Amino acid sequence: MNRREFVQKSAVTGAAVAVAGTVGVGTAEAADREPPKAPRTWTFSILGTTDLHSHVFDWDYYKDAAYSDAKGNSVGVARVATLVKQQREAKGEDHVLLVDAGDIIQGTSLAYYFARVDPITDGARHPMAVAMNHMRYDAAALGNHEFNYGIDVLRKFEKQCRFPLLGANALDAKTLRPAFPPYTVKKIRVPGAPDIKVGILGLTNPGIAIWDKDNVSGKMVFPGLVEQARKYVPRLRALGCDVVFLTDHSGLDGSSSYGDALPYVENASNLVAEQVPGIDAILVGHTHVEVPSYTVKNAETGEEVLLSEPYCWGYRLSVFDFEVELEHGRWKVVSKTAQTLNPHTVDEDPEIKRLLEADHELVVAYVNTAVGTCTADLSAAESCWKDVPIMDFIHEVQMETVKAGLSTADAALPLISVAAPFSRTADIPAGAVTIKDIAGLYIYDNTLYGKKLTGAQLRDYLEYAAKYYHQVPAGTAVDTATLTNANSFWDYMYDTAAGVDYEIDIAAAEGSRIKNLTYDGAAVADDQVFVVAVNNYRANGGSGYPHIASAAIAYSSTNEIRQLMIDYVTARGTLNPADFAVTNWRLTQAGTAVF
């Protein structure tokens, strides 16, 4: 719809104006001759982004090159800004609102740089605040990754934004009052008629209580989305909001990656739509998928709630188009549609480039800093089904760091490590090793723990990890293209272990796949106690692994594992896989090695 078509739907016809001036002053006969007054309608749009993860430009800092993928996507809010500008030009500036669904300040080397290297808490401006202020966002929901660098960094980012960060279910732990604004109300001006009041309610993810426990425990609590929406949607309606729009950092399939560790659902946007009356539409985030348009019928009212999720990283822009009608002095939604737009065909916004090109170049220089050399090429391409040296590098750093920090008593216990293959494309080349090489391998800002598990608990842990593989009967060819990610268990959820030897029998049923689990050549006893080096996400219950969240703590640190890996190479000067490359696990089919 072009601007003329869009605005024409918002105008009162000349005939209607004439009728308004004559009906009531003429005879009944005259009134009978005139058509009834046409209803007053108006159209407006709400544009939505989500899970931008500090992608400003169409750039891959790990590859030091323009972003590219097999689907032809582009990344970055700079391209999305051009789409937003086009929407405003087509529909009119005062017909468009712009909203985000969270996960803004973590996810790229740019994000890390302005959290840790030149932190915004020391006076730097956050590039995402600059870009989003320029784009004139009206509101953004808090994402779970907003809490990764601690509340101080988040609060500083909040101060730099000229729009509210909303979190109706992010509460102060002591007062149980909102720690952030729950909602904002925007007014759309309609000449000669009442303003259209749009209430925007922001909801974040209850999983923050698990995933960022170290940063939020005792400070904030995160009740469920449904529970808080039930509280605030009626309040927005009581404030006279004609349209209630939610921005949820929560997917729409009702699932939870943390099992029953919390009483609140992780991906609850569909449940909010179904169970809470009075909602017109929801911008969905968190799950990194594209859902152009999806409707859920509210169980109480029977009304359709419209949902859309624009993928992540600036891959897409959601566009919600509303038509409202003035009825008895109040605006009522009469139609609504949603779609996603792809920004890959438009240029980056030149003003964002002008504002942030220097910051981008600083980060490019930082990630290309050499920290040492490597004696061989280390690839993660087969890390999801083979024990490869590049994963042993992570394990070695984790075990060495935990070992140095253990008490005398705990240092006497056997030490092992668990870690996930975050990126199949990671590669540390032979020759110079740069920060970007290590950052591309360890892409999350996790910190390190040492936790105690018994042998029986360790076996349970590894059995849980082994559900990552589809069952492949003995004698059946193994195809790596279809072997992994069973049970929607993604790569970042799958832990391998180092320091113990074991086999995963993919011919066996789930729950009975771990075979020949040994430590130092001897079978692991059920009551044997291990110190397990593990990242904070998993240690606090991320992905729902058994036993680990409640396990006793032997070690903890606030240093990111990625930085520990950088420091490891820097201190040695040379990364040599011969120093740590030992076989710890292997896939089998009924006792026969697969690879």
VOGU-3710 file (C-alpha; in Angstrom, 3 decimals, decimal comma):
1> mnrrefvqks> 0,000/0,000/0,000  1,509/3,376/-1,013  1,184/6,553/1,047  -1,755/7,868/-0,982  -3,716/4,624/-0,616  -2,810/4,326/3,071  -3,784/7,888/3,963  -6,952/7,843/1,838  -8,279/5,132/4,133  -7,675/7,534/7,020
11> avtgaavava> -9,633/10,438/5,582  -13,253/11,466/5,956  -14,890/11,842/2,560  -16,173/15,238/1,452  -19,678/13,803/1,275  -19,484/12,713/4,858  -18,394/16,190/5,950  -21,319/17,717/4,054  -23,742/15,338/5,681  -22,348/16,147/9,098
21> gtvgvgtaea> -23,133/19,807/8,473  -26,756/19,299/7,315  -28,258/16,382/9,164  -30,193/17,657/12,202  -31,051/21,097/10,797  -33,233/20,067/7,872  -36,538/18,203/7,751  -36,982/14,516/8,363  -37,567/14,191/4,655  -34,166/15,777/3,947
31> adreppkapr> -32,551/13,440/6,376  -34,158/10,492/4,638  -32,758/11,669/1,314  -29,154/11,916/2,607  -27,005/8,820/3,098  -26,002/8,063/6,681  -22,740/9,535/7,973  -19,787/7,455/6,851  -17,799/5,841/9,670  -14,552/7,600/10,574
41> twtfsilgtt> -11,592/5,301/9,937  -7,849/5,613/10,332  -4,886/3,422/9,548  -1,523/3,100/11,218  1,349/0,622/11,485  3,582/-0,782/14,178  6,980/-1,923/12,910  8,924/-4,487/14,894  12,437/-5,836/15,261  13,805/-8,405/17,680
51> dlhshvfdwd> 17,006/-10,153/18,740  19,225/-7,619/17,018  22,122/-8,750/19,255  24,151/-5,618/18,508  24,271/-6,188/14,769  24,560/-2,614/13,550  26,170/-3,131/10,161  26,027/-5,919/7,600  29,292/-7,348/8,896  30,653/-10,590/10,340
61> yykdaaysda> 33,318/-9,749/12,926  34,354/-13,401/13,225  35,157/-13,616/9,517  36,217/-9,969/9,153  34,032/-9,691/6,067  30,588/-8,662/4,918  27,972/-11,013/6,311  26,803/-13,819/4,054  24,821/-17,003/4,455  23,315/-19,645/2,203
71> kgnsvgvarv> 19,906/-17,954/2,267  21,150/-14,570/1,098  20,271/-12,754/4,308  21,804/-9,492/5,405  22,218/-8,450/9,018  22,251/-5,168/10,850  19,928/-2,476/12,034  21,453/-0,054/9,496  19,621/-1,794/6,647  16,453/-2,137/8,712
81> atlvkqqrea> 16,594/1,629/9,279  16,200/2,150/5,534  13,068/-0,013/5,503  11,679/1,944/8,446  12,305/5,192/6,611  10,513/3,830/3,547  7,519/2,803/5,651  7,286/6,252/7,198  7,541/7,936/3,817  4,834/5,682/2,338
91> kgedhvllvd> 2,389/5,873/5,230  3,164/9,183/6,879  5,424/9,897/9,839  2,512/10,072/12,272  1,091/6,752/11,093  4,044/4,587/12,201  5,334/3,336/15,544  8,584/1,363/15,952  9,093/-1,303/18,635  11,712/-3,945/19,518
101> agdiiqgtsl> 11,284/-7,251/21,384  14,656/-7,462/23,126  18,175/-8,934/23,112  19,845/-5,734/22,004  23,195/-5,306/23,777  24,861/-8,736/23,482  25,834/-11,033/20,644  28,659/-9,566/18,560  32,227/-8,430/19,113  30,821/-4,898/18,914
111> ayyfarvdpi> 28,644/-5,645/21,937  31,538/-7,162/23,886  33,822/-4,238/23,081  31,431/-1,683/24,562  30,692/-3,842/27,589  34,223/-4,870/28,506  36,974/-3,232/26,418  35,688/0,361/26,268  32,635/-0,032/28,489  29,667/2,292/28,415
121> tdgarhpmav> 29,872/2,372/32,217  33,104/4,358/31,805  31,537/6,925/29,501  31,415/5,304/26,058  28,156/5,511/24,123  26,573/2,242/23,103  26,286/1,947/19,303  22,866/0,316/19,607  21,552/3,248/21,633  22,897/5,628/18,993
131> amnhmrydaa> 21,362/3,663/16,118  18,000/3,074/17,758  17,714/6,685/18,910  18,377/7,795/15,349  15,656/5,418/14,133  13,249/6,869/16,732  12,161/3,702/18,429  9,077/4,141/20,591  9,777/1,237/22,973  11,739/-1,978/23,433
141> algnhefnyg> 11,195/-5,024/25,614  14,014/-6,314/27,766  15,621/-9,482/26,429  17,313/-12,076/28,600  20,688/-11,194/27,078  20,298/-7,615/28,300  21,399/-8,967/31,695  24,556/-10,782/30,526  26,938/-7,977/31,437  25,266/-7,127/34,731
151> idvlrkfekq> 22,614/-4,679/35,809  24,989/-1,679/35,867  25,695/-2,022/32,133  21,987/-2,451/31,421  21,076/0,626/33,453  23,696/2,680/31,632  22,291/1,544/28,297  18,798/2,418/29,512  19,936/5,973/30,298  21,409/6,352/26,816
161> crfpllgana> 18,148/5,361/25,118  15,533/7,960/24,225  12,829/5,292/24,459  11,732/3,101/27,374  12,993/-0,405/28,027  9,869/-2,263/29,110  9,655/-5,229/31,460  6,324/-5,790/33,201  7,651/-9,046/34,652  11,087/-7,759/35,703
171> ldaktlrpaf> 10,452/-6,951/39,357  12,566/-5,677/42,216  13,273/-8,708/44,386  12,542/-6,890/47,645  9,522/-4,760/46,802  8,104/-6,869/43,944  7,438/-3,628/42,131  8,471/-3,189/38,487  12,193/-2,524/38,143  11,557/-1,119/34,645
181> ppytvkkirv> 8,517/0,564/33,104  5,870/-2,084/32,432  4,284/-0,177/29,547  4,102/3,039/27,610  1,132/4,714/25,934  1,601/6,352/22,547  -0,898/8,738/20,986  -1,527/8,821/17,260  -2,936/12,195/16,250  -6,074/12,192/14,113
191> pgapdikvgi> -7,135/15,614/12,786  -10,620/16,513/13,948  -11,001/13,357/16,039  -9,765/11,895/19,327  -6,220/10,594/19,454  -5,752/6,864/18,979  -4,186/5,601/22,202  -1,861/2,634/21,725  -0,747/0,853/24,877  2,545/-1,010/24,474
201> lgltnpgiai> 3,240/-3,610/27,162  6,689/-5,191/27,414  7,329/-8,683/28,763  10,677/-10,422/29,160  11,762/-14,001/29,704  11,427/-15,760/33,087  14,525/-17,801/32,201  16,687/-14,826/33,173  16,380/-16,091/36,739  18,291/-19,214/35,638
211> wdkdnvsgkm> 20,544/-18,035/32,835  21,799/-14,883/34,560  21,368/-15,994/38,141  24,749/-14,544/39,090  23,687/-11,072/37,940  20,086/-10,964/39,154  19,788/-13,236/42,200  18,530/-11,240/45,179  18,044/-8,183/42,967  15,272/-9,034/40,522
221> vfpglveqar> 12,658/-11,718/40,048  10,865/-12,655/36,829  7,301/-13,982/37,099  5,449/-15,425/34,139  4,268/-13,550/31,085  0,664/-14,685/31,396  0,523/-13,683/35,039  1,795/-10,157/34,430  -0,180/-9,634/31,232  -3,353/-10,412/33,199
231> kyvprlralg> -2,435/-7,591/35,515  -1,460/-4,935/32,994  -3,661/-5,467/29,934  -6,793/-4,488/31,906  -4,899/-1,502/33,264  -4,092/-0,313/29,754  -7,715/-0,694/28,746  -8,748/1,239/31,872  -6,387/4,023/30,799  -8,434/4,340/27,617
241> cdvvfltdhs> -6,119/2,524/25,244  -7,877/1,789/21,976  -5,209/-0,692/20,888  -3,152/-2,952/23,169  0,093/-4,159/21,635  2,538/-6,473/23,405  6,241/-6,852/22,762  7,336/-10,203/24,218  10,832/-11,578/24,503  9,299/-15,028/24,454
251> gldgsssygd> 8,555/-17,482/21,655  5,128/-18,722/20,660  5,146/-22,503/21,013  4,639/-22,922/24,758  7,968/-24,726/25,245  10,678/-24,350/27,890  14,328/-25,300/27,510  14,763/-25,487/31,270  12,162/-28,201/31,893  10,361/-27,726/35,194
261> alpyvenasn> 13,175/-25,747/36,800  10,837/-22,728/36,823  7,065/-22,589/37,230  6,887/-20,139/34,323  6,935/-20,993/30,624  9,873/-19,774/28,538  8,083/-19,404/25,184  4,681/-18,169/26,261  3,488/-15,612/23,689  0,854/-18,012/22,358
271> lvaeqvpgid> -0,367/-18,645/25,894  -0,605/-14,919/26,589  -2,666/-14,460/23,444  -4,946/-17,363/24,301  -5,417/-16,715/28,012  -5,406/-12,933/28,438  -8,327/-11,033/26,884  -7,949/-7,541/25,485  -4,776/-7,940/23,383  -4,786/-6,928/19,733
281> ailvghthve> -1,327/-8,026/18,598  2,029/-9,298/19,849  5,557/-8,763/18,534  7,368/-12,000/19,366  11,074/-12,554/20,021  13,659/-14,849/21,614  13,468/-17,942/19,398  15,237/-16,604/16,280  12,653/-17,751/13,769  10,621/-15,972/11,104
291> vpsytvknae> 6,869/-15,967/11,620  5,368/-13,384/9,251  1,801/-13,711/10,548  0,172/-16,007/13,061  -3,158/-15,783/14,854  -4,315/-17,193/18,170  -7,944/-17,155/19,298  -8,464/-15,837/22,790  -10,261/-18,497/24,815  -12,450/-16,025/26,692
301> tgeevllsep> -13,501/-13,562/23,987  -13,034/-15,542/20,797  -11,150/-12,572/19,351  -8,140/-13,233/17,123  -4,776/-12,024/18,414  -2,218/-11,288/15,690  1,429/-12,301/16,222  4,588/-11,836/14,161  8,266/-12,640/14,776  10,903/-11,032/12,513
311> ycwgyrlsvf> 13,635/-13,652/12,852  16,771/-12,099/14,408  19,881/-9,956/13,765  17,956/-7,582/11,486  17,155/-10,362/9,000  13,544/-9,130/8,830  11,213/-6,307/9,866  7,700/-7,126/11,050  4,947/-4,812/9,839  1,602/-4,761/11,649
321> dfevelehgr> -1,052/-2,738/9,758  -4,151/-1,672/11,679  -7,392/-0,100/10,543  -9,509/1,451/13,278  -12,998/2,903/13,225  -14,435/5,641/15,431  -17,470/4,234/17,219  -19,315/6,167/19,943  -16,287/8,367/20,484  -13,821/5,466/20,818
331> wkvvsktaqt> -11,538/3,836/18,283  -12,077/0,165/17,573  -9,806/-2,162/15,578  -11,701/-3,381/12,520  -8,869/-5,059/10,661  -5,242/-6,002/11,244  -2,614/-7,779/9,193  1,054/-8,639/9,617  3,949/-9,467/7,348  7,737/-9,485/7,404
341> lnphtvdedp> 9,956/-7,472/5,075  13,478/-8,460/4,011  16,024/-5,603/4,133  18,677/-7,339/2,028  17,720/-5,382/-1,092  18,103/-1,909/0,447  21,194/0,104/1,314  22,363/0,799/4,837  21,146/4,053/6,305  23,862/6,637/5,540
351> eikrlleadh> 23,306/8,541/8,776  23,876/5,445/10,898  27,028/4,795/8,887  28,179/8,354/9,578  27,392/8,090/13,286  28,929/4,681/13,937  31,541/3,907/11,290  34,357/4,950/13,642  33,073/2,648/16,408  32,844/-0,188/13,909
361> elvvayvnta> 36,431/0,346/12,765  37,632/0,311/16,384  36,079/-3,103/16,863  37,458/-4,406/13,558  40,946/-3,411/14,682  40,380/-5,036/18,083  39,207/-8,418/16,749  42,101/-8,554/14,291  44,664/-8,193/17,077  47,059/-11,160/17,028
371> vgtctadlsa> 47,529/-12,895/20,393  49,786/-15,795/19,373  50,289/-18,534/16,824  48,903/-22,030/16,257  50,902/-25,003/15,039  48,016/-26,545/13,049  44,637/-25,644/11,628  41,895/-26,380/14,172  38,421/-26,776/12,711  35,058/-27,200/14,448
381> aescwkdvpi> 33,335/-28,596/11,339  33,038/-32,099/12,828  32,792/-31,079/16,484  29,181/-32,229/16,820  29,995/-35,891/16,208  33,758/-36,214/16,795  36,143/-35,338/19,580  38,271/-32,700/17,841  41,264/-30,676/19,090  39,505/-27,314/18,839
391> mdfihevqme> 37,000/-28,461/21,476  39,806/-29,842/23,615  41,228/-26,308/23,617  38,089/-25,101/25,417  38,238/-28,009/27,845  41,926/-27,434/28,559  41,399/-23,752/29,398  38,407/-24,528/31,603  40,197/-27,277/33,537  43,420/-25,341/33,941
401> tvkaglstad> 41,569/-22,266/35,221  39,390/-24,202/37,672  42,346/-26,270/38,905  44,265/-23,121/39,809  41,376/-21,845/41,896  40,424/-24,949/43,895  40,851/-25,383/47,612  43,384/-27,940/48,781  40,657/-30,459/49,551  38,866/-30,044/46,219
411> aalplisvaa> 42,152/-30,118/44,295  42,488/-33,750/45,378  39,317/-34,680/43,479  39,380/-35,753/39,825  38,764/-32,779/37,528  36,848/-32,921/34,248  35,239/-30,411/31,887  32,017/-30,119/29,889  31,482/-27,740/26,970  29,267/-27,321/23,902
421> pfsrtadipa> 30,197/-26,965/20,212  28,728/-23,498/19,730  29,813/-23,002/16,118  30,425/-25,581/13,400  32,079/-22,900/11,246  34,709/-21,928/13,813  38,312/-22,334/12,724  41,626/-21,384/14,282  44,140/-21,314/11,431  47,705/-22,450/11,461
431> gavtikdiag> 49,909/-19,403/11,945  48,750/-16,165/13,559  45,836/-16,458/15,981  43,660/-13,361/16,407  40,965/-12,421/18,886  38,317/-13,005/16,223  39,480/-16,602/15,749  38,875/-17,367/19,417  35,704/-15,262/19,587  34,306/-17,195/16,639
441> lyiydntlyg> 34,800/-20,426/18,567  33,400/-19,228/21,899  30,580/-16,910/20,888  28,822/-16,481/24,243  29,792/-14,307/27,192  29,758/-17,176/29,673  31,760/-17,278/32,873  33,245/-20,344/34,559  32,260/-22,584/37,454  33,585/-25,721/39,065
451> kkltgaqlrd> 30,752/-27,892/40,421  30,785/-31,274/42,146  28,981/-34,265/40,661  29,068/-37,907/41,638  29,784/-40,594/39,082  26,096/-41,521/38,945  25,139/-37,883/38,394  27,790/-37,511/35,716  26,351/-40,504/33,862  22,870/-38,920/34,050
461> yleyaakyyh> 24,353/-35,688/32,729  25,967/-37,399/29,754  22,822/-39,445/29,026  20,876/-36,205/28,905  23,412/-34,785/26,424  23,221/-37,926/24,281  19,549/-37,301/23,421  21,052/-34,810/20,951  21,527/-37,733/18,529  18,844/-39,460/16,528
471> qvpagtavdt> 18,779/-43,208/17,054  20,564/-45,045/14,215  20,218/-48,845/14,420  23,300/-51,019/14,121  24,165/-51,780/10,512  22,488/-48,578/9,283  24,640/-45,958/7,578  25,203/-42,820/9,617  24,464/-39,553/7,834  25,879/-36,584/9,723
481> atltnansfw> 23,366/-34,314/7,979  20,515/-35,976/9,889  22,315/-37,348/12,940  22,123/-34,420/15,342  19,577/-32,051/16,894  17,054/-34,695/17,860  14,410/-33,529/20,349  14,981/-29,891/19,263  18,284/-30,150/21,147  20,428/-27,538/19,445
491> dymydtaagv> 24,200/-27,459/19,239  24,616/-24,942/22,063  22,638/-27,325/24,305  24,867/-30,358/23,665  27,776/-30,892/26,067  30,787/-33,090/25,475  33,078/-34,069/28,337  36,853/-34,135/28,660  38,896/-35,852/31,370  36,765/-38,984/31,244
501> dyeidiaaae> 36,511/-41,528/28,433  33,118/-42,739/27,233  31,155/-43,969/24,251  27,764/-42,822/22,994  25,898/-45,736/21,439  23,567/-44,119/18,904  21,978/-47,511/18,196  20,672/-47,638/21,768  17,504/-45,996/23,070  17,697/-42,652/24,823
511> gsriknltyd> 18,647/-43,044/28,459  20,916/-46,024/27,914  23,492/-44,726/25,458  26,544/-43,987/27,634  28,924/-46,939/27,606  32,350/-47,646/29,082  32,536/-44,488/31,188  36,029/-44,472/32,719  38,379/-42,134/34,519  42,132/-42,707/34,374
521> gaavaddqvf> 41,528/-46,182/32,956  39,111/-47,347/35,660  35,320/-47,548/35,527  33,630/-44,536/37,104  31,990/-45,503/40,397  28,561/-44,150/41,246  29,817/-42,540/44,458  33,021/-41,144/43,000  33,084/-37,330/43,283  34,290/-35,114/40,427
531> vvavnnyran> 34,879/-31,406/40,054  33,292/-30,418/36,753  34,439/-27,260/34,932  31,278/-25,835/33,382  30,012/-22,488/32,126  27,630/-20,400/34,224  24,695/-20,869/31,822  24,782/-24,619/32,269  25,811/-24,453/35,940  22,713/-22,426/36,760
541> ggsgyphias> 20,353/-24,782/34,927  20,452/-23,656/31,306  19,094/-26,325/28,903  17,709/-28,336/31,795  20,626/-30,678/32,545  20,091/-32,825/35,651  21,899/-32,278/38,971  24,219/-29,462/37,899  22,170/-26,471/39,109  21,913/-27,817/42,650
551> aaiaysstne> 25,476/-29,188/42,789  27,965/-27,856/45,310  30,224/-25,074/44,062  33,987/-25,654/44,156  34,973/-22,650/42,015  33,421/-19,598/40,380  34,715/-16,618/38,450  33,347/-13,473/36,802  35,870/-13,704/33,941  34,406/-14,648/30,559
561> irqlmidyvt> 35,651/-17,990/29,258  36,420/-16,381/25,911  38,822/-13,967/27,591  40,405/-16,843/29,527  41,062/-18,541/26,173  42,611/-15,361/24,776  44,775/-15,058/27,894  45,828/-18,709/27,576  47,186/-18,193/24,065  48,712/-14,827/24,923
571> argtlnpadf> 50,600/-16,264/27,906  52,024/-19,182/25,909  52,554/-17,480/22,603  51,839/-20,748/20,778  48,712/-22,882/20,662  49,762/-26,506/20,155  46,998/-29,135/19,961  49,526/-31,787/20,981  49,396/-30,264/24,460  45,759/-31,172/24,990
581> avtnwrltqa> 44,376/-33,254/22,090  43,366/-36,565/23,656  40,409/-38,781/22,740  37,736/-38,622/25,449  34,521/-39,692/23,724  33,386/-41,412/20,558  30,192/-42,456/18,797  29,480/-46,154/18,412  26,736/-48,414/17,078  26,374/-51,387/19,388
591> gtavf> 30,071/-51,264/20,209  31,371/-50,541/16,710  33,037/-47,151/16,207  31,122/-44,897/13,811  34,013/-42,685/12,747
//
